[in-house]
Amino acid sequence: MIKQRVLIIVFFFFAGFSFSQDIGGIVGENFKENKPDVVEEADAVSSKTIDSLSWIPYFAEYNLWETVKIHPYKNDFTKLTDTISLVLKHSECDFAHPICGEINSDFGYRRKRFHYGIDIDLERGDPVFATFEGIVRIAKYESTYGRVVVIRHNNGLETLYGHLHKIEVKIGDKVEAGQVIGLGGSTGRSTGNHLHYEMRYLGEPINPHDLIDFENGVLLSDTLQLNAEHFAYLKEVRARKYYRVRSGDSLSRISYRYGVSISKLCRLNGISRNSIIRIGQSIRYN
């Protein structure tokens, strides 16, 4: 009886081994034969993906359509050698003022931080308008900007509308100049109702005053000649370095760490030698 069981086990072992070898051969042959088809199919999908995004404004220049990250671009226009000519207003790209109101915080340094846009005063619920025609790239809540909308326009620019009380558009929507894209508010990191408004090209911030006469709500010109001078301010901004204070730190310790005199640290940060520095405080050291 035992001998019969052993013979049966041996039989199935070799039968199974033979069967797996046959299957392995078949799978291997099919894999080798089908491999070129898989590559061709992947190329076709990639081509279709690129074609499917061709309707996005200036997709060839940006080579990116990011609907999660607000600032995904890695460009440095301080090294720009050529002049980029942008036609701001044309047959497929009209202009509308985003909102009429007093500017209560301008483009430039605001204490230690650089303010990459302008803040326009408004009342909660006031309509906010798209500046030009384009496609909505971002429409979401974010901790800093609050409810925010970013639009890629038909002239190559992107505009950002932050701290909205309500968003009236969604990602992928085509919008017209003057279309309501949201209602003003004070969401995110904000201390009162206002519109935080930014203009960028390929991710690099542009002073909105270079394009718009905010007092009269009109474009300064239908074209914009972008060159390195528009981004010269970024050299200083990006050269600035900060250290976040940790437990046990002192001005003398930070001075020693970065090879900077205490006098210079005080001058850069508007403090004195006797000032108390706090954990989490940002100290500029160059």
PASEBA-1860 file (N, C-alpha, C; in nm, 3 decimals):
! residues 286
1> MIKQRVLI> 0.083/-0.121/0.000/0.000/0.000/0.000/0.087/0.126/0.000 ~ 0.187/0.124/0.091/0.280/0.238/0.099/0.355/0.254/-0.032 ~ 0.397/0.140/-0.090/0.472/0.144/-0.215/0.388/0.207/-0.325 ~ 0.254/0.175/-0.328/0.166/0.232/-0.432/0.156/0.384/-0.418 ~ 0.145/0.431/-0.290/0.134/0.576/-0.268/0.260/0.648/-0.314 ~ 0.376/0.588/-0.285/0.502/0.648/-0.328/0.508/0.658/-0.478 ~ 0.467/0.550/-0.547/0.469/0.551/-0.694/0.376/0.659/-0.750 ~ 0.257/0.673/-0.684/0.161/0.774/-0.732/0.218/0.914/-0.716
9> IVFFFFAG> 0.282/0.942/-0.599/0.341/1.074/-0.574/0.449/1.105/-0.674 ~ 0.537/1.005/-0.699/0.646/1.024/-0.795/0.590/1.053/-0.933 ~ 0.483/0.982/-0.970/0.422/1.000/-1.102/0.371/1.143/-1.119 ~ 0.294/1.191/-1.018/0.239/1.327/-1.029/0.347/1.434/-1.024 ~ 0.455/1.408/-0.951/0.565/1.504/-0.944/0.626/1.528/-1.081 ~ 0.657/1.416/-1.150/0.718/1.430/-1.283/0.619/1.481/-1.385 ~ 0.492/1.440/-1.370/0.390/1.490/-1.463/0.373/1.641/-1.447 ~ 0.369/1.687/-1.320/0.356/1.830/-1.293/0.475/1.907/-1.344
17> FSFSQDIG> 0.596/1.852/-1.325/0.718/1.917/-1.371/0.717/1.934/-1.521 ~ 0.673/1.826/-1.592/0.667/1.830/-1.738/0.566/1.934/-1.784 ~ 0.450/1.937/-1.712/0.345/2.032/-1.750/0.391/2.176/-1.731 ~ 0.458/2.204/-1.617/0.506/2.340/-1.591/0.611/2.382/-1.692 ~ 0.694/2.288/-1.735/0.794/2.319/-1.835/0.728/2.359/-1.966 ~ 0.621/2.283/-2.002/0.551/2.314/-2.127/0.485/2.452/-2.119 ~ 0.419/2.477/-2.003/0.353/2.607/-1.987/0.455/2.719/-1.989 ~ 0.567/2.698/-1.917/0.673/2.799/-1.913/0.724/2.829/-2.051
25> GIVGENFK> 0.740/2.726/-2.133/0.787/2.747/-2.269/0.689/2.828/-2.350 ~ 0.560/2.793/-2.333/0.457/2.865/-2.409/0.452/3.012/-2.367 ~ 0.453/3.037/-2.232/0.448/3.173/-2.183/0.569/3.252/-2.229 ~ 0.688/3.189/-2.220/0.811/3.255/-2.261/0.808/3.292/-2.407 ~ 0.761/3.198/-2.492/0.755/3.227/-2.635/0.657/3.341/-2.663 ~ 0.540/3.334/-2.596/0.441/3.439/-2.618/0.492/3.574/-2.571 ~ 0.564/3.574/-2.457/0.618/3.700/-2.405/0.715/3.761/-2.504 ~ 0.805/3.678/-2.560/0.903/3.728/-2.656/0.834/3.779/-2.781
33> ENKPDVVE> 0.731/3.706/-2.824/0.663/3.746/-2.946/0.583/3.875/-2.926 ~ 0.525/3.893/-2.804/0.436/4.007/-2.782/0.508/4.132/-2.736 ~ 0.634/4.121/-2.697/0.707/4.234/-2.640/0.709/4.357/-2.732 ~ 0.739/4.342/-2.861/0.738/4.459/-2.949/0.602/4.527/-2.954 ~ 0.493/4.447/-2.949/0.359/4.503/-2.952/0.333/4.590/-2.830 ~ 0.383/4.544/-2.713/0.365/4.619/-2.590/0.434/4.754/-2.599 ~ 0.557/4.757/-2.653/0.633/4.881/-2.668/0.561/4.975/-2.763 ~ 0.514/4.920/-2.875/0.443/5.003/-2.972/0.315/5.061/-2.911
41> EADAVSSK> 0.247/4.978/-2.829/0.124/5.024/-2.766/0.153/5.137/-2.667 ~ 0.264/5.125/-2.591/0.302/5.229/-2.495/0.334/5.359/-2.566 ~ 0.404/5.349/-2.680/0.436/5.469/-2.759/0.308/5.536/-2.808 ~ 0.213/5.453/-2.848/0.087/5.506/-2.899/0.011/5.580/-2.790 ~ 0.010/5.520/-2.668/-0.058/5.583/-2.555/0.007/5.717/-2.522 ~ 0.143/5.719/-2.521/0.217/5.842/-2.492/0.182/5.950/-2.593 ~ 0.176/5.911/-2.720/0.144/6.007/-2.826/0.002/6.061/-2.809 ~ -0.091/5.970/-2.773/-0.229/6.012/-2.753/-0.241/6.109/-2.635
49> TIDSLSWI> -0.160/6.082/-2.529/-0.163/6.169/-2.411/-0.120/6.309/-2.447 ~ -0.011/6.320/-2.525/0.038/6.451/-2.568/-0.066/6.521/-2.654 ~ -0.127/6.444/-2.748/-0.229/6.502/-2.834/-0.349/6.550/-2.752 ~ -0.384/6.474/-2.646/-0.501/6.508/-2.567/-0.482/6.637/-2.488 ~ -0.357/6.680/-2.469/-0.329/6.802/-2.395/-0.298/6.921/-2.486 ~ -0.307/6.899/-2.615/-0.272/7.005/-2.709/-0.369/7.123/-2.703 ~ -0.488/7.102/-2.646/-0.586/7.210/-2.633/-0.555/7.302/-2.515 ~ -0.460/7.262/-2.430/-0.420/7.345/-2.316/-0.340/7.464/-2.368
57> PYFAEYNL> -0.373/7.587/-2.328/-0.297/7.704/-2.376/-0.149/7.694/-2.342 ~ -0.065/7.721/-2.440/0.081/7.725/-2.424/0.138/7.596/-2.363 ~ 0.078/7.484/-2.398/0.127/7.357/-2.343/0.269/7.327/-2.390 ~ 0.301/7.363/-2.515/0.436/7.338/-2.568/0.541/7.416/-2.491 ~ 0.508/7.539/-2.449/0.604/7.621/-2.375/0.620/7.572/-2.230 ~ 0.510/7.538/-2.167/0.515/7.492/-2.028/0.557/7.345/-2.018 ~ 0.514/7.266/-2.116/0.540/7.121/-2.117/0.493/7.056/-1.987 ~ 0.386/7.110/-1.931/0.335/7.059/-1.804/0.194/7.111/-1.781
65> WETVKIHP> 0.109/7.020/-1.733/-0.025/7.059/-1.692/-0.050/6.996/-1.556 ~ -0.017/7.071/-1.451/-0.022/7.023/-1.313/-0.146/7.078/-1.243 ~ -0.232/6.988/-1.196/-0.358/7.032/-1.136/-0.362/7.012/-0.984 ~ -0.248/6.978/-0.924/-0.240/6.962/-0.778/-0.147/7.067/-0.717 ~ -0.022/7.071/-0.765/0.074/7.169/-0.714/0.046/7.306/-0.776 ~ 0.043/7.407/-0.692/0.017/7.542/-0.741/0.138/7.599/-0.814 ~ 0.258/7.576/-0.759/0.381/7.628/-0.819/0.476/7.512/-0.850 ~ 0.455/7.442/-0.962/0.536/7.324/-0.993/0.659/7.352/-1.080
73> YKNDFTKL> 0.674/7.476/-1.128/0.775/7.504/-1.229/0.912/7.534/-1.168 ~ 1.017/7.502/-1.243/1.155/7.521/-1.197/1.233/7.605/-1.299 ~ 1.197/7.730/-1.311/1.265/7.819/-1.406/1.338/7.931/-1.332 ~ 1.437/7.989/-1.400/1.512/8.101/-1.344/1.528/8.207/-1.451 ~ 1.437/8.305/-1.450/1.438/8.409/-1.552/1.532/8.523/-1.518 ~ 1.605/8.514/-1.408/1.707/8.615/-1.380/1.822/8.602/-1.480 ~ 1.832/8.485/-1.544/1.936/8.460/-1.642/1.885/8.472/-1.785 ~ 1.768/8.529/-1.800/1.707/8.544/-1.932/1.792/8.636/-2.019
81> TDTISLVL> 1.826/8.588/-2.138/1.909/8.668/-2.229/1.827/8.729/-2.343 ~ 1.717/8.666/-2.376/1.632/8.716/-2.484/1.511/8.790/-2.429 ~ 1.443/8.859/-2.517/1.317/8.924/-2.482/1.202/8.837/-2.530 ~ 1.107/8.811/-2.440/0.990/8.731/-2.474/0.874/8.826/-2.499 ~ 0.819/8.819/-2.619/0.708/8.907/-2.655/0.575/8.832/-2.638 ~ 0.491/8.884/-2.551/0.359/8.823/-2.528/0.251/8.920/-2.574 ~ 0.163/8.871/-2.660/0.047/8.950/-2.701/-0.063/8.924/-2.598 ~ -0.086/9.020/-2.513/-0.178/9.001/-2.401/-0.324/8.996/-2.444
89> KHSECDFA> -0.357/9.081/-2.539/-0.496/9.092/-2.582/-0.504/9.071/-2.732 ~ -0.582/8.972/-2.773/-0.599/8.944/-2.916/-0.738/8.884/-2.938 ~ -0.762/8.834/-3.059/-0.897/8.788/-3.094/-0.947/8.675/-3.005 ~ -0.857/8.596/-2.949/-0.897/8.484/-2.863/-0.860/8.509/-2.717 ~ -0.830/8.632/-2.684/-0.789/8.662/-2.546/-0.821/8.807/-2.512 ~ -0.937/8.828/-2.454/-0.977/8.963/-2.415/-0.928/8.991/-2.273 ~ -0.954/9.110/-2.222/-0.910/9.149/-2.087/-1.028/9.198/-2.005 ~ -1.024/9.167/-1.876/-1.121/9.223/-1.781/-1.050/9.245/-1.648
97> HPICGEIN> -1.084/9.352/-1.581/-1.023/9.382/-1.451/-1.072/9.281/-1.348 ~ -0.981/9.222/-1.267/-1.023/9.116/-1.174/-1.123/9.164/-1.069 ~ -1.101/9.283/-1.015/-1.195/9.343/-0.921/-1.152/9.486/-0.892 ~ -1.248/9.573/-0.874/-1.216/9.712/-0.841/-1.208/9.726/-0.689 ~ -1.101/9.784/-0.643/-1.084/9.801/-0.499/-0.949/9.862/-0.468 ~ -0.932/9.904/-0.346/-0.807/9.965/-0.303/-0.701/9.858/-0.279 ~ -0.579/9.885/-0.326/-0.468/9.792/-0.301/-0.414/9.820/-0.162 ~ -0.428/9.720/-0.072/-0.382/9.742/0.065/-0.250/9.672/0.097
105> SDFGYRRK> -0.196/9.597/0.003/-0.061/9.539/0.018/-0.007/9.514/-0.122 ~ 0.109/9.574/-0.151/0.158/9.573/-0.288/0.261/9.462/-0.312 ~ 0.304/9.454/-0.437/0.407/9.359/-0.480/0.541/9.404/-0.424 ~ 0.612/9.316/-0.354/0.742/9.352/-0.298/0.759/9.295/-0.159 ~ 0.866/9.340/-0.093/0.894/9.290/0.042/0.787/9.336/0.140 ~ 0.745/9.241/0.223/0.651/9.269/0.331/0.713/9.210/0.457 ~ 0.779/9.298/0.532/0.865/9.254/0.642/0.974/9.163/0.585 ~ 0.988/9.039/0.634/1.097/8.954/0.588/1.062/8.882/0.458
113> RFHYGIDI> 0.935/8.861/0.435/0.893/8.782/0.319/0.866/8.870/0.197 ~ 0.889/8.811/0.080/0.854/8.882/-0.043/0.711/8.846/-0.079 ~ 0.633/8.948/-0.109/0.492/8.932/-0.145/0.483/8.928/-0.297 ~ 0.453/8.810/-0.353/0.460/8.790/-0.498/0.333/8.833/-0.572 ~ 0.246/8.903/-0.505/0.126/8.951/-0.571/0.082/9.082/-0.510 ~ -0.044/9.116/-0.531/-0.101/9.235/-0.468/-0.230/9.194/-0.398 ~ -0.263/9.263/-0.290/-0.386/9.237/-0.217/-0.485/9.350/-0.244 ~ -0.602/9.313/-0.296/-0.704/9.411/-0.331/-0.821/9.400/-0.233
121> DLERGDPV> -0.856/9.510/-0.173/-0.963/9.512/-0.073/-1.098/9.479/-0.138 ~ -1.181/9.405/-0.064/-1.315/9.372/-0.111/-1.402/9.335/0.008 ~ -1.530/9.315/-0.018/-1.623/9.267/0.082/-1.648/9.118/0.057 ~ -1.673/9.045/0.164/-1.702/8.903/0.148/-1.822/8.884/0.055 ~ -1.803/8.797/-0.044/-1.909/8.769/-0.140/-1.901/8.851/-0.267 ~ -1.809/8.949/-0.273/-1.792/9.026/-0.397/-1.743/8.934/-0.509 ~ -1.797/8.951/-0.632/-1.753/8.867/-0.744/-1.610/8.900/-0.787 ~ -1.534/8.795/-0.818/-1.397/8.808/-0.869/-1.397/8.755/-1.012
129> FATFEGIV> -1.333/8.829/-1.104/-1.344/8.800/-1.247/-1.212/8.749/-1.305 ~ -1.224/8.659/-1.403/-1.106/8.611/-1.477/-1.048/8.726/-1.557 ~ -0.915/8.741/-1.553/-0.849/8.853/-1.620/-0.848/8.837/-1.771 ~ -0.824/8.715/-1.818/-0.821/8.684/-1.961/-0.893/8.551/-1.984 ~ -0.914/8.516/-2.112/-0.964/8.383/-2.145/-0.860/8.278/-2.107 ~ -0.905/8.157/-2.078/-0.810/8.051/-2.047/-0.876/7.927/-1.992 ~ -0.794/7.839/-1.933/-0.838/7.712/-1.877/-0.801/7.709/-1.729 ~ -0.893/7.664/-1.645/-0.867/7.655/-1.501/-0.772/7.538/-1.473
137> RIAKYEST> -0.659/7.569/-1.410/-0.559/7.466/-1.375/-0.571/7.422/-1.230 ~ -0.603/7.514/-1.142/-0.617/7.485/-0.999/-0.749/7.543/-0.950 ~ -0.823/7.465/-0.873/-0.944/7.513/-0.807/-0.962/7.428/-0.682 ~ -0.913/7.478/-0.568/-0.914/7.395/-0.447/-0.889/7.482/-0.324 ~ -0.892/7.415/-0.208/-0.854/7.481/-0.083/-0.710/7.446/-0.051 ~ -0.632/7.546/-0.010/-0.491/7.527/0.025/-0.463/7.609/0.150 ~ -0.376/7.558/0.239/-0.359/7.619/0.371/-0.318/7.766/0.366 ~ -0.230/7.802/0.274/-0.183/7.941/0.266/-0.279/8.030/0.188
145> YGRVVVIR> -0.313/7.989/0.067/-0.399/8.071/-0.020/-0.548/8.058/0.013 ~ -0.583/7.961/0.097/-0.724/7.935/0.120/-0.788/7.877/-0.006 ~ -0.911/7.917/-0.034/-0.974/7.874/-0.160/-0.909/7.954/-0.272 ~ -0.851/7.882/-0.366/-0.767/7.947/-0.467/-0.798/7.893/-0.606 ~ -0.788/7.981/-0.705/-0.806/7.944/-0.846/-0.683/7.992/-0.923 ~ -0.630/7.905/-1.010/-0.522/7.942/-1.101/-0.570/7.915/-1.243 ~ -0.550/8.013/-1.332/-0.594/8.000/-1.471/-0.474/8.015/-1.564 ~ -0.459/7.920/-1.659/-0.361/7.933/-1.767/-0.433/8.003/-1.883
153> HNNGLETL> -0.378/8.116/-1.925/-0.447/8.200/-2.023/-0.399/8.177/-2.166 ~ -0.479/8.225/-2.259/-0.448/8.209/-2.401/-0.335/8.299/-2.448 ~ -0.280/8.381/-2.359/-0.164/8.463/-2.394/-0.035/8.412/-2.328 ~ -0.045/8.299/-2.256/0.072/8.238/-2.194/0.088/8.267/-2.047 ~ 0.020/8.368/-1.997/0.029/8.402/-1.855/-0.056/8.308/-1.771 ~ -0.025/8.302/-1.642/-0.113/8.238/-1.544/-0.146/8.342/-1.437 ~ -0.272/8.344/-1.395/-0.313/8.432/-1.286/-0.365/8.349/-1.171 ~ -0.342/8.400/-1.050/-0.384/8.330/-0.927/-0.476/8.421/-0.847
161> YGHLHKIE> -0.583/8.363/-0.794/-0.683/8.436/-0.716/-0.698/8.365/-0.582 ~ -0.648/8.427/-0.474/-0.644/8.359/-0.345/-0.737/8.418/-0.239 ~ -0.762/8.338/-0.134/-0.844/8.373/-0.017/-0.992/8.386/-0.051 ~ -1.036/8.316/-0.156/-1.176/8.325/-0.197/-1.269/8.263/-0.092 ~ -1.387/8.319/-0.080/-1.490/8.261/0.007/-1.555/8.141/-0.061 ~ -1.570/8.152/-0.194/-1.633/8.044/-0.270/-1.571/8.037/-0.408 ~ -1.554/7.914/-0.458/-1.501/7.892/-0.593/-1.618/7.859/-0.687 ~ -1.622/7.925/-0.801/-1.734/7.908/-0.894/-1.695/7.830/-1.020
169> VKIGDKVE> -1.572/7.778/-1.027/-1.527/7.703/-1.145/-1.460/7.574/-1.098 ~ -1.429/7.487/-1.195/-1.358/7.364/-1.162/-1.244/7.343/-1.260 ~ -1.152/7.254/-1.224/-1.035/7.227/-1.308/-1.079/7.185/-1.448 ~ -1.015/7.243/-1.549/-1.046/7.209/-1.688/-1.151/7.298/-1.751 ~ -1.217/7.382/-1.671/-1.319/7.471/-1.727/-1.254/7.576/-1.818 ~ -1.319/7.601/-1.931/-1.279/7.714/-2.015/-1.351/7.838/-1.962 ~ -1.275/7.943/-1.940/-1.336/8.065/-1.886/-1.312/8.182/-1.981 ~ -1.404/8.275/-1.979/-1.394/8.396/-2.060/-1.342/8.511/-1.973
177> AGQVIGLG> -1.282/8.610/-2.035/-1.242/8.730/-1.962/-1.367/8.795/-1.903 ~ -1.362/8.826/-1.774/-1.477/8.887/-1.709/-1.575/8.788/-1.649 ~ -1.549/8.658/-1.666/-1.636/8.556/-1.607/-1.609/8.548/-1.456 ~ -1.714/8.532/-1.378/-1.697/8.518/-1.233/-1.636/8.381/-1.203 ~ -1.520/8.381/-1.140/-1.452/8.254/-1.106/-1.461/8.224/-0.957 ~ -1.506/8.322/-0.878/-1.520/8.300/-0.735/-1.574/8.423/-0.666 ~ -1.599/8.407/-0.537/-1.646/8.518/-0.455/-1.540/8.550/-0.350 ~ -1.515/8.678/-0.330/-1.409/8.721/-0.240/-1.433/8.681/-0.096
185> GSTGRSTG> -1.323/8.666/-0.021/-1.335/8.628/0.119/-1.205/8.645/0.194 ~ -1.186/8.558/0.295/-1.067/8.567/0.379/-1.027/8.429/0.428 ~ -1.019/8.332/0.336/-0.983/8.196/0.374/-0.832/8.177/0.370 ~ -0.784/8.073/0.436/-0.640/8.046/0.439/-0.568/8.139/0.535 ~ -0.442/8.169/0.504/-0.362/8.259/0.588/-0.395/8.403/0.551 ~ -0.497/8.455/0.614/-0.548/8.588/0.578/-0.596/8.660/0.703 ~ -0.584/8.791/0.703/-0.625/8.870/0.819/-0.740/8.965/0.788 ~ -0.813/8.937/0.683/-0.926/9.022/0.646/-0.967/8.995/0.503
193> NHLHYEMR> -1.087/9.036/0.467/-1.137/9.012/0.332/-1.053/9.086/0.228 ~ -0.997/9.012/0.135/-0.923/9.073/0.024/-0.895/8.966/-0.081 ~ -0.860/9.010/-0.200/-0.816/8.920/-0.306/-0.665/8.925/-0.315 ~ -0.600/8.810/-0.299/-0.457/8.802/-0.327/-0.445/8.764/-0.474 ~ -0.381/8.850/-0.552/-0.379/8.836/-0.698/-0.235/8.829/-0.748 ~ -0.204/8.724/-0.823/-0.069/8.706/-0.879/-0.076/8.689/-1.030 ~ 0.032/8.733/-1.098/0.051/8.708/-1.241/0.188/8.643/-1.258 ~ 0.192/8.534/-1.334/0.318/8.463/-1.356/0.329/8.417/-1.502
201> YLGEPINP> 0.456/8.399/-1.543/0.483/8.338/-1.674/0.583/8.226/-1.652 ~ 0.545/8.104/-1.690/0.626/7.984/-1.667/0.670/7.974/-1.520 ~ 0.581/8.020/-1.432/0.606/8.009/-1.289/0.675/8.127/-1.226 ~ 0.735/8.215/-1.304/0.808/8.329/-1.249/0.713/8.448/-1.226 ~ 0.710/8.503/-1.104/0.616/8.611/-1.071/0.649/8.741/-1.144 ~ 0.544/8.806/-1.193/0.555/8.936/-1.260/0.477/9.037/-1.177 ~ 0.532/9.155/-1.162/0.460/9.262/-1.092/0.336/9.299/-1.174 ~ 0.215/9.280/-1.120/0.094/9.311/-1.196/0.088/9.456/-1.244
209> HDLIDFEN> 0.158/9.546/-1.173/0.161/9.686/-1.215/0.234/9.705/-1.348 ~ 0.313/9.606/-1.390/0.381/9.613/-1.519/0.284/9.591/-1.635 ~ 0.164/9.541/-1.604/0.066/9.511/-1.708/-0.063/9.591/-1.696 ~ -0.104/9.618/-1.571/-0.238/9.674/-1.549/-0.231/9.809/-1.479 ~ -0.312/9.901/-1.528/-0.336/10.028/-1.458/-0.453/10.001/-1.364 ~ -0.423/9.974/-1.237/-0.527/9.933/-1.142/-0.621/10.048/-1.105 ~ -0.575/10.169/-1.119/-0.660/10.284/-1.086/-0.775/10.296/-1.185 ~ -0.745/10.267/-1.313/-0.847/10.279/-1.418/-0.898/10.145/-1.468
217> GVLLSDTL> -0.837/10.035/-1.423/-0.883/9.902/-1.461/-0.862/9.867/-1.606 ~ -0.748/9.910/-1.663/-0.720/9.882/-1.805/-0.576/9.830/-1.819 ~ -0.550/9.763/-1.932/-0.414/9.721/-1.964/-0.329/9.842/-2.001 ~ -0.204/9.840/-1.961/-0.112/9.947/-2.001/-0.079/9.937/-2.149 ~ -0.076/9.812/-2.200/-0.048/9.787/-2.341/-0.104/9.650/-2.377 ~ -0.131/9.630/-2.505/-0.180/9.500/-2.551/-0.069/9.398/-2.563 ~ 0.056/9.442/-2.552/0.170/9.350/-2.559/0.262/9.372/-2.439 ~ 0.337/9.267/-2.406/0.433/9.274/-2.297/0.567/9.221/-2.345
225> QLNAEHFA> 0.670/9.301/-2.331/0.806/9.260/-2.369/0.880/9.218/-2.241 ~ 0.881/9.088/-2.216/0.944/9.036/-2.094/1.094/9.021/-2.113 ~ 1.171/9.072/-2.018/1.316/9.053/-2.021/1.366/9.036/-1.878 ~ 1.497/9.022/-1.864/1.558/8.994/-1.733/1.528/9.103/-1.630 ~ 1.505/9.226/-1.676/1.479/9.336/-1.582/1.352/9.312/-1.501 ~ 1.254/9.245/-1.561/1.130/9.217/-1.489/1.153/9.123/-1.371 ~ 1.263/9.048/-1.376/1.288/8.947/-1.273/1.415/8.974/-1.193 ~ 1.470/9.095/-1.208/1.595/9.129/-1.138/1.579/9.119/-0.986
233> YLKEVRAR> 1.459/9.150/-0.936/1.433/9.145/-0.792/1.455/9.005/-0.734 ~ 1.438/8.902/-0.819/1.450/8.764/-0.772/1.592/8.728/-0.732 ~ 1.691/8.799/-0.786/1.830/8.770/-0.748/1.850/8.792/-0.599 ~ 1.799/8.905/-0.550/1.812/8.933/-0.407/1.724/8.840/-0.323 ~ 1.602/8.816/-0.371/1.509/8.730/-0.297/1.569/8.592/-0.278 ~ 1.623/8.536/-0.386/1.675/8.399/-0.380/1.812/8.390/-0.314 ~ 1.879/8.504/-0.302/2.009/8.505/-0.235/1.993/8.508/-0.084 ~ 1.879/8.555/-0.037/1.856/8.564/0.107/1.846/8.424/0.169
241> KYYRVRSG> 1.914/8.405/0.281/1.912/8.278/0.351/1.865/8.300/0.495 ~ 1.784/8.207/0.542/1.730/8.218/0.677/1.758/8.092/0.758 ~ 1.770/8.110/0.887/1.788/7.998/0.980/1.672/8.001/1.079 ~ 1.611/7.883/1.102/1.501/7.874/1.197/1.557/7.838/1.335 ~ 1.530/7.922/1.431/1.587/7.908/1.565/1.540/7.780/1.633 ~ 1.637/7.708/1.693/1.608/7.586/1.768/1.638/7.607/1.916 ~ 1.598/7.509/1.996/1.624/7.515/2.139/1.774/7.526/2.167 ~ 1.813/7.619/2.253/1.954/7.636/2.290/2.030/7.733/2.202
249> DSLSRISY> 1.966/7.784/2.096/2.034/7.877/2.005/2.048/8.016/2.067 ~ 2.147/8.087/2.019/2.169/8.227/2.057/2.226/8.298/1.935 ~ 2.229/8.430/1.939/2.286/8.506/1.828/2.433/8.469/1.806 ~ 2.506/8.451/1.915/2.648/8.416/1.902/2.666/8.278/1.839 ~ 2.576/8.186/1.872/2.585/8.052/1.816/2.554/8.053/1.666 ~ 2.451/8.128/1.628/2.416/8.140/1.486/2.527/8.213/1.412 ~ 2.585/8.314/1.475/2.696/8.389/1.416/2.814/8.297/1.386 ~ 2.846/8.210/1.481/2.957/8.116/1.463/2.926/8.013/1.355
257> RYGVSISK> 2.801/7.964/1.355/2.761/7.860/1.260/2.778/7.906/1.115 ~ 2.741/8.030/1.086/2.741/8.077/0.947/2.853/8.177/0.917 ~ 2.940/8.201/1.011/3.052/8.291/0.987/3.009/8.433/0.960 ~ 2.906/8.478/1.031/2.853/8.613/1.014/2.862/8.684/1.148 ~ 2.901/8.810/1.147/2.913/8.883/1.273/2.777/8.906/1.337 ~ 2.777/8.918/1.469/2.652/8.945/1.541/2.595/9.080/1.497 ~ 2.682/9.175/1.470/2.636/9.307/1.425/2.558/9.297/1.295 ~ 2.608/9.213/1.203/2.539/9.196/1.074/2.406/9.124/1.093
265> LCRLNGIS> 2.403/9.023/1.180/2.277/8.954/1.208/2.173/9.052/1.261 ~ 2.217/9.140/1.350/2.125/9.240/1.407/2.074/9.335/1.299 ~ 2.165/9.378/1.211/2.127/9.472/1.105/2.030/9.408/1.006 ~ 2.056/9.282/0.969/1.972/9.213/0.872/1.832/9.184/0.927 ~ 1.822/9.169/1.058/1.695/9.128/1.117/1.627/9.237/1.199 ~ 1.689/9.357/1.202/1.627/9.468/1.274/1.615/9.444/1.423 ~ 1.716/9.381/1.481/1.715/9.350/1.624/1.843/9.403/1.687 ~ 1.853/9.392/1.819/1.974/9.434/1.889/2.042/9.312/1.952
273> RNSIIRIG> 2.162/9.332/2.003/2.236/9.223/2.067/2.161/9.167/2.187 ~ 2.079/9.248/2.249/2.007/9.206/2.369/1.868/9.150/2.339 ~ 1.833/9.143/2.210/1.701/9.091/2.173/1.691/8.943/2.207 ~ 1.573/8.902/2.252/1.549/8.760/2.282/1.496/8.694/2.156 ~ 1.564/8.588/2.111/1.517/8.515/1.994/1.437/8.394/2.041 ~ 1.333/8.362/1.966/1.239/8.257/2.005/1.255/8.133/1.918 ~ 1.225/8.017/1.974/1.227/7.892/1.898/1.127/7.905/1.783 ~ 1.171/7.871/1.663/1.085/7.881/1.545/1.099/8.011/1.470
281> QSIRYN> 1.166/8.109/1.529/1.186/8.239/1.465/1.285/8.226/1.349 ~ 1.259/8.296/1.240/1.349/8.294/1.124/1.450/8.407/1.137 ~ 1.577/8.372/1.131/1.684/8.470/1.139/1.758/8.472/1.005 ~ 1.759/8.588/0.940/1.833/8.602/0.814/1.982/8.615/0.845 ~ 2.064/8.539/0.769/2.208/8.543/0.796/2.291/8.587/0.676 ~ 2.227/8.621/0.563/2.303/8.680/0.451/2.212/8.769/0.366
END
